[in-house]
Amino acid sequence: MDSPAARLERVLIGITIPVAFLTGLALAEGRIELIGCEGSACHSTSEIALVLPAIVLLCLIGLGIMRFTANREYGEGTLDRWFSREPEPVMRERLEEERFESGDEGLSSRWAELEKKKLEEQYGEEE
């Protein structure tokens, strides 16, 4: 099974190609004018259509960042906090270790605080 970062790359490529095609169609039809647009000559263009090139740019930037950081160690990449590049077995093992280490930490103190709060509420109601 692929890592979440590999899946994200496929999704970004799947979004970029059709949106770039739609951007090309919008440019060909005159819905988007990037150069030579002055005054009232541009009133026929759609400002909403400018979202298409923005989406393409964002996807290309994301793909570039992911490709640039692909050979780095895990945790050193820019997007590693959100999209893990680890293989799934390694990620499962790391998460199990973290869960095991943090499982009992602070549980007794939180339980004591909860009991203290409950007793204070009960004592406050009796008065």
SELUMGU-447671 format. One record per atom (N, C-alpha, C, O, CB): residue number from 0; chain; atom name; x, y, z. Coordinates in steps of 0.2 Angstrom, whole numbers. Glycine has a CB too. Example, Ala and Ser with C-alpha at 12.3 -4.5 7.8 and 13.67 -1.06 7.14 Angstrom:
2
resi; chain; name; u; v; w
0; A; N; 66; -28; 39
0; A; CA; 62; -22; 39
0; A; C; 66; -16; 39
0; A; O; 71; -17; 42
0; A; CB; 57; -22; 45
1; A; N; 64; -11; 35
1; A; CA; 68; -5; 36
1; A; C; 64; 0; 39
1; A; O; 67; 6; 40
1; A; CB; 70; -3; 29
This chain:
127
resi; chain; name; u; v; w
0; A; N; 4; -6; 0
0; A; CA; 0; 0; 0
0; A; C; 4; 6; 0
0; A; O; 10; 6; 3
0; A; CB; -5; 0; 6
1; A; N; 2; 11; -3
1; A; CA; 6; 17; -4
1; A; C; 6; 22; 2
1; A; O; 1; 21; 6
1; A; CB; 4; 21; -10
2; A; N; 10; 26; 3
2; A; CA; 10; 31; 8
2; A; C; 5; 37; 7
2; A; O; 3; 37; 1
2; A; CB; 17; 34; 9
3; A; N; 3; 40; 12
3; A; CA; -2; 46; 10
3; A; C; 1; 51; 6
3; A; O; -3; 54; 2
3; A; CB; -4; 49; 17
4; A; N; 8; 52; 6
4; A; CA; 11; 57; 1
4; A; C; 10; 55; -6
4; A; O; 9; 59; -10
4; A; CB; 18; 58; 4
5; A; N; 11; 48; -7
5; A; CA; 11; 46; -14
5; A; C; 4; 46; -16
5; A; O; 3; 48; -22
5; A; CB; 13; 38; -14
6; A; N; -1; 45; -12
6; A; CA; -8; 46; -14
6; A; C; -10; 53; -16
6; A; O; -13; 54; -20
6; A; CB; -13; 43; -9
7; A; N; -7; 57; -12
7; A; CA; -8; 65; -13
7; A; C; -5; 67; -19
7; A; O; -8; 71; -23
7; A; CB; -5; 69; -7
8; A; N; 1; 64; -21
8; A; CA; 4; 66; -28
8; A; C; -1; 64; -33
8; A; O; -2; 68; -38
8; A; CB; 10; 63; -28
9; A; N; -4; 58; -33
9; A; CA; -8; 56; -38
9; A; C; -14; 60; -39
9; A; O; -17; 61; -44
9; A; CB; -10; 48; -37
10; A; N; -17; 62; -33
10; A; CA; -23; 66; -33
10; A; C; -21; 73; -36
10; A; O; -25; 76; -40
10; A; CB; -26; 67; -26
11; A; N; -16; 76; -34
11; A; CA; -14; 82; -37
11; A; C; -13; 82; -44
11; A; O; -15; 87; -48
11; A; CB; -7; 85; -33
12; A; N; -10; 77; -47
12; A; CA; -9; 76; -54
12; A; C; -16; 75; -57
12; A; O; -17; 78; -63
12; A; CB; -4; 70; -55
13; A; N; -20; 71; -54
13; A; CA; -27; 71; -57
13; A; C; -31; 77; -57
13; A; O; -35; 78; -61
13; A; CB; -30; 65; -53
14; A; N; -29; 82; -52
14; A; CA; -33; 88; -52
14; A; C; -30; 93; -57
14; A; O; -33; 96; -61
14; A; CB; -33; 91; -45
15; A; N; -23; 93; -58
15; A; CA; -19; 98; -62
15; A; C; -21; 97; -69
15; A; O; -22; 102; -73
15; A; CB; -12; 97; -60
16; A; N; -21; 91; -72
16; A; CA; -21; 89; -79
16; A; C; -28; 92; -81
16; A; O; -28; 96; -86
16; A; CB; -21; 82; -80
17; A; N; -34; 90; -78
17; A; CA; -40; 93; -81
17; A; C; -41; 100; -80
17; A; O; -44; 104; -85
17; A; CB; -46; 89; -78
18; A; N; -39; 103; -75
18; A; CA; -39; 110; -73
18; A; C; -35; 114; -78
18; A; O; -37; 119; -80
18; A; CB; -38; 112; -66
19; A; N; -29; 111; -80
19; A; CA; -25; 115; -85
19; A; C; -28; 114; -92
19; A; O; -27; 119; -95
19; A; CB; -18; 111; -85
20; A; N; -31; 109; -93
20; A; CA; -35; 108; -99
20; A; C; -41; 114; -100
20; A; O; -42; 117; -105
20; A; CB; -38; 101; -100
21; A; N; -44; 114; -94
21; A; CA; -50; 119; -94
21; A; C; -47; 126; -94
21; A; O; -50; 131; -97
21; A; CB; -54; 118; -87
22; A; N; -41; 127; -91
22; A; CA; -38; 134; -92
22; A; C; -36; 136; -99
22; A; O; -37; 141; -101
22; A; CB; -32; 134; -87
23; A; N; -34; 131; -103
23; A; CA; -32; 132; -110
23; A; C; -38; 133; -114
23; A; O; -38; 137; -118
23; A; CB; -28; 125; -112
24; A; N; -44; 130; -112
24; A; CA; -50; 131; -116
24; A; C; -52; 138; -114
24; A; O; -55; 141; -119
24; A; CB; -55; 126; -114
25; A; N; -52; 140; -108
25; A; CA; -54; 147; -106
25; A; C; -50; 152; -110
25; A; O; -53; 157; -112
25; A; CB; -54; 148; -99
26; A; N; -43; 151; -110
26; A; CA; -39; 156; -114
26; A; C; -41; 156; -121
26; A; O; -41; 161; -124
26; A; CB; -32; 154; -113
27; A; N; -42; 150; -124
27; A; CA; -44; 150; -131
27; A; C; -50; 153; -133
27; A; O; -51; 157; -138
27; A; CB; -44; 143; -134
28; A; N; -55; 153; -128
28; A; CA; -62; 156; -129
28; A; C; -62; 163; -127
28; A; O; -67; 167; -129
28; A; CB; -67; 152; -125
29; A; N; -57; 166; -124
29; A; CA; -56; 173; -122
29; A; C; -60; 174; -115
29; A; O; -61; 180; -114
29; A; CB; -60; 177; -127
30; A; N; -61; 169; -112
30; A; CA; -64; 170; -105
30; A; C; -59; 172; -100
30; A; O; -60; 176; -95
30; A; CB; -67; 163; -102
31; A; N; -52; 171; -101
31; A; CA; -47; 173; -97
31; A; C; -42; 177; -102
31; A; O; -40; 174; -107
31; A; CB; -43; 167; -94
32; A; N; -40; 183; -100
32; A; CA; -35; 187; -104
32; A; C; -30; 189; -99
32; A; O; -32; 193; -94
32; A; CB; -39; 193; -107
33; A; N; -24; 187; -100
33; A; CA; -19; 189; -95
33; A; C; -15; 195; -97
33; A; O; -12; 198; -93
33; A; CB; -14; 183; -94
34; A; N; -14; 195; -104
34; A; CA; -10; 201; -107
34; A; C; -14; 205; -112
34; A; O; -18; 202; -115
34; A; CB; -4; 198; -110
35; A; N; -14; 211; -111
35; A; CA; -17; 216; -116
35; A; C; -24; 217; -114
35; A; O; -28; 219; -119
35; A; CB; -17; 212; -123
36; A; N; -26; 217; -108
36; A; CA; -32; 218; -106
36; A; C; -32; 225; -103
36; A; O; -29; 226; -97
36; A; CB; -35; 213; -100
37; A; N; -36; 230; -106
37; A; CA; -36; 237; -104
37; A; C; -43; 239; -104
37; A; O; -47; 239; -108
37; A; CB; -32; 241; -108
38; A; N; -45; 242; -98
38; A; CA; -51; 246; -97
38; A; C; -57; 242; -99
38; A; O; -58; 236; -96
38; A; CB; -51; 252; -102
39; A; N; -62; 244; -103
39; A; CA; -68; 241; -105
39; A; C; -67; 235; -110
39; A; O; -72; 232; -111
39; A; CB; -73; 246; -107
40; A; N; -61; 234; -112
40; A; CA; -60; 229; -117
40; A; C; -60; 222; -113
40; A; O; -61; 217; -117
40; A; CB; -53; 229; -120
41; A; N; -60; 222; -107
41; A; CA; -60; 216; -103
41; A; C; -66; 214; -100
41; A; O; -67; 209; -96
41; A; CB; -54; 216; -98
42; A; N; -72; 218; -101
42; A; CA; -78; 217; -97
42; A; C; -81; 210; -100
42; A; O; -86; 208; -96
42; A; CB; -83; 222; -99
43; A; N; -79; 207; -105
43; A; CA; -82; 201; -108
43; A; C; -79; 195; -104
43; A; O; -81; 189; -105
43; A; CB; -81; 200; -115
44; A; N; -73; 196; -101
44; A; CA; -69; 191; -98
44; A; C; -72; 189; -91
44; A; O; -75; 194; -88
44; A; CB; -62; 192; -97
45; A; N; -72; 183; -89
45; A; CA; -75; 181; -82
45; A; C; -69; 181; -77
45; A; O; -64; 178; -78
45; A; CB; -78; 174; -83
46; A; N; -71; 185; -71
46; A; CA; -66; 185; -66
46; A; C; -66; 178; -62
46; A; O; -61; 176; -59
46; A; CB; -67; 190; -61
47; A; N; -71; 175; -62
47; A; CA; -71; 168; -59
47; A; C; -67; 163; -62
47; A; O; -64; 158; -59
47; A; CB; -79; 165; -59
48; A; N; -66; 164; -69
48; A; CA; -62; 159; -73
48; A; C; -54; 160; -71
48; A; O; -50; 155; -72
48; A; CB; -62; 161; -80
49; A; N; -52; 165; -67
49; A; CA; -46; 166; -65
49; A; C; -44; 161; -59
49; A; O; -38; 160; -57
49; A; CB; -44; 173; -62
50; A; N; -49; 158; -56
50; A; CA; -48; 153; -51
50; A; C; -44; 147; -54
50; A; O; -40; 143; -51
50; A; CB; -55; 151; -48
51; A; N; -46; 145; -61
51; A; CA; -43; 139; -64
51; A; C; -35; 140; -64
51; A; O; -32; 135; -62
51; A; CB; -46; 139; -71
52; A; N; -32; 145; -66
52; A; CA; -25; 145; -66
52; A; C; -22; 145; -59
52; A; O; -17; 143; -58
52; A; CB; -22; 151; -70
53; A; N; -26; 148; -54
53; A; CA; -24; 148; -47
53; A; C; -23; 141; -45
53; A; O; -19; 139; -41
53; A; CB; -28; 153; -43
54; A; N; -28; 137; -46
54; A; CA; -28; 130; -44
54; A; C; -23; 126; -47
54; A; O; -19; 122; -44
54; A; CB; -35; 127; -46
55; A; N; -21; 127; -53
55; A; CA; -16; 124; -57
55; A; C; -9; 126; -54
55; A; O; -5; 122; -52
55; A; CB; -16; 126; -64
56; A; N; -8; 132; -52
56; A; CA; -2; 134; -49
56; A; C; -1; 131; -42
56; A; O; 4; 129; -40
56; A; CB; -2; 142; -48
57; A; N; -7; 131; -38
57; A; CA; -6; 128; -31
57; A; C; -4; 121; -32
57; A; O; 0; 118; -28
57; A; CB; -13; 129; -28
58; A; N; -8; 117; -36
58; A; CA; -6; 110; -37
58; A; C; 1; 109; -39
58; A; O; 4; 104; -37
58; A; CB; -11; 107; -42
59; A; N; 3; 113; -44
59; A; CA; 10; 112; -46
59; A; C; 15; 114; -41
59; A; O; 21; 111; -40
59; A; CB; 11; 117; -52
60; A; N; 14; 119; -37
60; A; CA; 18; 121; -31
60; A; C; 18; 115; -26
60; A; O; 24; 113; -24
60; A; CB; 16; 127; -28
61; A; N; 13; 112; -25
61; A; CA; 12; 106; -20
61; A; C; 16; 100; -23
61; A; O; 20; 97; -19
61; A; CB; 5; 104; -19
62; A; N; 15; 99; -29
62; A; CA; 19; 93; -32
62; A; C; 26; 95; -32
62; A; O; 30; 90; -31
62; A; CB; 17; 92; -40
63; A; N; 28; 101; -34
63; A; CA; 35; 103; -34
63; A; C; 39; 102; -27
63; A; O; 44; 99; -26
63; A; CB; 36; 110; -36
64; A; N; 35; 104; -22
64; A; CA; 37; 103; -15
64; A; C; 38; 96; -13
64; A; O; 43; 94; -10
64; A; CB; 33; 107; -10
65; A; N; 33; 92; -15
65; A; CA; 33; 85; -13
65; A; C; 39; 81; -17
65; A; O; 42; 77; -14
65; A; CB; 27; 81; -15
66; A; N; 40; 83; -23
66; A; CA; 45; 80; -27
66; A; C; 52; 82; -25
66; A; O; 57; 78; -24
66; A; CB; 45; 81; -35
67; A; N; 53; 88; -23
67; A; CA; 59; 91; -20
67; A; C; 61; 88; -13
67; A; O; 67; 86; -12
67; A; CB; 59; 98; -19
68; A; N; 56; 86; -9
68; A; CA; 58; 83; -3
68; A; C; 57; 76; -2
68; A; O; 58; 73; 3
68; A; CB; 53; 86; 3
69; A; N; 57; 72; -8
69; A; CA; 55; 65; -8
69; A; C; 61; 61; -6
69; A; O; 61; 56; -3
69; A; CB; 54; 63; -15
70; A; N; 68; 64; -7
70; A; CA; 74; 60; -5
70; A; C; 76; 62; 2
70; A; O; 81; 59; 4
70; A; CB; 79; 61; -10
71; A; N; 73; 66; 6
71; A; CA; 75; 68; 12
71; A; C; 72; 62; 18
71; A; O; 68; 58; 16
71; A; CB; 72; 75; 14
72; A; N; 75; 63; 23
72; A; CA; 73; 58; 29
72; A; C; 66; 61; 31
72; A; O; 64; 66; 30
72; A; CB; 77; 59; 35
73; A; N; 62; 56; 34
73; A; CA; 55; 57; 36
73; A; C; 56; 63; 42
73; A; O; 60; 62; 46
73; A; CB; 51; 51; 38
74; A; N; 51; 68; 41
74; A; CA; 51; 73; 46
74; A; C; 55; 79; 44
74; A; O; 54; 85; 47
74; A; CB; 54; 71; 53
75; A; N; 59; 79; 39
75; A; CA; 63; 84; 37
75; A; C; 59; 88; 31
75; A; O; 61; 93; 29
75; A; CB; 70; 82; 34
76; A; N; 54; 85; 28
76; A; CA; 51; 87; 23
76; A; C; 46; 93; 25
76; A; O; 44; 93; 31
76; A; CB; 47; 82; 19
77; A; N; 44; 97; 20
77; A; CA; 40; 103; 22
77; A; C; 33; 100; 24
77; A; O; 29; 103; 28
77; A; CB; 39; 108; 16
78; A; N; 30; 96; 20
78; A; CA; 23; 93; 21
78; A; C; 23; 87; 25
78; A; O; 17; 84; 25
78; A; CB; 20; 92; 14
79; A; N; 28; 85; 28
79; A; CA; 28; 79; 32
79; A; C; 23; 79; 38
79; A; O; 21; 74; 40
79; A; CB; 35; 77; 35
80; A; N; 22; 85; 41
80; A; CA; 17; 85; 46
80; A; C; 10; 83; 45
80; A; O; 7; 81; 49
80; A; CB; 17; 92; 49
81; A; N; 9; 85; 38
81; A; CA; 2; 83; 36
81; A; C; 1; 77; 32
81; A; O; -4; 73; 32
81; A; CB; -1; 89; 32
82; A; N; 6; 75; 28
82; A; CA; 6; 70; 24
82; A; C; 12; 65; 24
82; A; O; 17; 67; 22
82; A; CB; 5; 72; 16
83; A; N; 11; 60; 28
83; A; CA; 17; 56; 29
83; A; C; 20; 52; 23
83; A; O; 16; 50; 18
83; A; CB; 15; 50; 34
84; A; N; 27; 52; 22
84; A; CA; 30; 49; 17
84; A; C; 32; 42; 19
84; A; O; 35; 38; 14
84; A; CB; 36; 53; 14
85; A; N; 31; 40; 25
85; A; CA; 33; 33; 27
85; A; C; 29; 28; 24
85; A; O; 23; 29; 22
85; A; CB; 33; 33; 35
86; A; N; 32; 22; 23
86; A; CA; 28; 16; 20
86; A; C; 23; 14; 26
86; A; O; 24; 15; 32
86; A; CB; 32; 10; 18
87; A; N; 17; 11; 24
87; A; CA; 12; 10; 29
87; A; C; 14; 5; 35
87; A; O; 13; 7; 41
87; A; CB; 6; 7; 26
88; A; N; 18; 0; 34
88; A; CA; 20; -4; 40
88; A; C; 25; 0; 45
88; A; O; 24; -1; 51
88; A; CB; 24; -10; 37
89; A; N; 29; 4; 42
89; A; CA; 33; 8; 46
89; A; C; 29; 13; 50
89; A; O; 30; 14; 56
89; A; CB; 39; 12; 42
90; A; N; 24; 16; 47
90; A; CA; 20; 21; 50
90; A; C; 16; 18; 56
90; A; O; 15; 20; 61
90; A; CB; 15; 24; 45
91; A; N; 13; 12; 54
91; A; CA; 9; 8; 59
91; A; C; 13; 7; 65
91; A; O; 11; 8; 71
91; A; CB; 6; 2; 56
92; A; N; 19; 4; 64
92; A; CA; 24; 3; 70
92; A; C; 25; 9; 74
92; A; O; 25; 8; 80
92; A; CB; 30; -1; 67
93; A; N; 27; 14; 71
93; A; CA; 29; 21; 74
93; A; C; 23; 23; 78
93; A; O; 23; 25; 84
93; A; CB; 31; 26; 69
94; A; N; 17; 23; 75
94; A; CA; 11; 25; 79
94; A; C; 9; 20; 85
94; A; O; 7; 23; 90
94; A; CB; 5; 25; 74
95; A; N; 10; 14; 84
95; A; CA; 9; 9; 90
95; A; C; 14; 11; 95
95; A; O; 12; 11; 101
95; A; CB; 10; 2; 87
96; A; N; 20; 12; 94
96; A; CA; 25; 14; 99
96; A; C; 23; 20; 103
96; A; O; 23; 21; 109
96; A; CB; 32; 15; 96
97; A; N; 21; 25; 99
97; A; CA; 18; 32; 102
97; A; C; 12; 31; 106
97; A; O; 12; 33; 112
97; A; CB; 17; 37; 96
98; A; N; 8; 26; 104
98; A; CA; 2; 25; 108
98; A; C; 3; 21; 114
98; A; O; 1; 23; 120
98; A; CB; -3; 21; 104
99; A; N; 8; 17; 114
99; A; CA; 10; 13; 120
99; A; C; 13; 17; 125
99; A; O; 12; 17; 131
99; A; CB; 14; 7; 118
100; A; N; 18; 22; 122
100; A; CA; 22; 26; 127
100; A; C; 17; 31; 130
100; A; O; 18; 33; 136
100; A; CB; 27; 30; 123
101; A; N; 12; 34; 127
101; A; CA; 8; 39; 129
101; A; C; 2; 36; 133
101; A; O; -2; 40; 135
101; A; CB; 6; 44; 124
102; A; N; 1; 30; 133
102; A; CA; -6; 27; 135
102; A; C; -7; 29; 142
102; A; O; -13; 31; 144
102; A; CB; -6; 20; 134
103; A; N; -2; 28; 147
103; A; CA; -4; 29; 154
103; A; C; -1; 35; 157
103; A; O; -2; 37; 163
103; A; CB; -1; 23; 158
104; A; N; 2; 39; 153
104; A; CA; 5; 45; 155
104; A; C; -1; 50; 157
104; A; O; -5; 52; 153
104; A; CB; 10; 49; 150
105; A; N; -1; 52; 163
105; A; CA; -5; 57; 166
105; A; C; -12; 55; 167
105; A; O; -17; 59; 169
105; A; CB; -6; 63; 161
106; A; N; -14; 48; 166
106; A; CA; -20; 46; 167
106; A; C; -22; 46; 174
106; A; O; -28; 48; 175
106; A; CB; -21; 39; 164
107; A; N; -18; 45; 178
107; A; CA; -20; 45; 186
107; A; C; -21; 52; 188
107; A; O; -26; 53; 192
107; A; CB; -14; 41; 190
108; A; N; -17; 57; 186
108; A; CA; -18; 63; 188
108; A; C; -24; 66; 185
108; A; O; -28; 70; 188
108; A; CB; -12; 68; 186
109; A; N; -26; 65; 179
109; A; CA; -32; 67; 176
109; A; C; -38; 64; 179
109; A; O; -43; 67; 180
109; A; CB; -33; 65; 168
110; A; N; -38; 58; 181
110; A; CA; -43; 54; 185
110; A; C; -44; 58; 192
110; A; O; -50; 59; 194
110; A; CB; -42; 47; 186
111; A; N; -39; 59; 195
111; A; CA; -39; 62; 202
111; A; C; -42; 69; 201
111; A; O; -46; 71; 205
111; A; CB; -32; 63; 205
112; A; N; -40; 73; 196
112; A; CA; -43; 80; 195
112; A; C; -51; 79; 194
112; A; O; -55; 83; 196
112; A; CB; -40; 83; 189
113; A; N; -53; 74; 190
113; A; CA; -60; 73; 188
113; A; C; -64; 71; 195
113; A; O; -69; 74; 196
113; A; CB; -61; 68; 183
114; A; N; -61; 67; 199
114; A; CA; -64; 65; 205
114; A; C; -65; 71; 210
114; A; O; -70; 72; 213
114; A; CB; -60; 60; 209
115; A; N; -59; 75; 210
115; A; CA; -59; 81; 214
115; A; C; -65; 86; 212
115; A; O; -68; 89; 216
115; A; CB; -52; 85; 214
116; A; N; -65; 87; 206
116; A; CA; -70; 92; 203
116; A; C; -77; 89; 205
116; A; O; -82; 93; 207
116; A; CB; -70; 93; 195
117; A; N; -78; 83; 204
117; A; CA; -85; 80; 205
117; A; C; -87; 80; 213
117; A; O; -92; 82; 215
117; A; CB; -85; 72; 203
118; A; N; -82; 79; 217
118; A; CA; -83; 80; 224
118; A; C; -84; 87; 226
118; A; O; -89; 88; 231
118; A; CB; -77; 77; 228
119; A; N; -81; 92; 223
119; A; CA; -82; 99; 225
119; A; C; -89; 101; 223
119; A; O; -92; 105; 226
119; A; CB; -77; 103; 221
120; A; N; -91; 98; 217
120; A; CA; -98; 100; 215
120; A; C; -103; 97; 219
120; A; O; -108; 100; 221
120; A; CB; -99; 97; 208
121; A; N; -102; 90; 222
121; A; CA; -107; 87; 226
121; A; C; -107; 91; 233
121; A; O; -112; 92; 236
121; A; CB; -105; 80; 227
122; A; N; -101; 93; 235
122; A; CA; -100; 96; 242
122; A; C; -104; 103; 241
122; A; O; -107; 106; 246
122; A; CB; -93; 97; 244
123; A; N; -103; 107; 236
123; A; CA; -106; 113; 234
123; A; C; -114; 113; 234
123; A; O; -117; 117; 237
123; A; CB; -104; 116; 228
124; A; N; -116; 107; 232
124; A; CA; -124; 106; 232
124; A; C; -127; 105; 239
124; A; O; -132; 107; 240
124; A; CB; -126; 100; 227
125; A; N; -123; 102; 243
125; A; CA; -125; 100; 250
125; A; C; -126; 106; 254
125; A; O; -130; 106; 258
125; A; CB; -121; 95; 253
126; A; N; -121; 111; 253
126; A; CA; -122; 117; 257
126; A; C; -127; 121; 255
126; A; O; -129; 126; 258
126; A; CB; -115; 121; 256
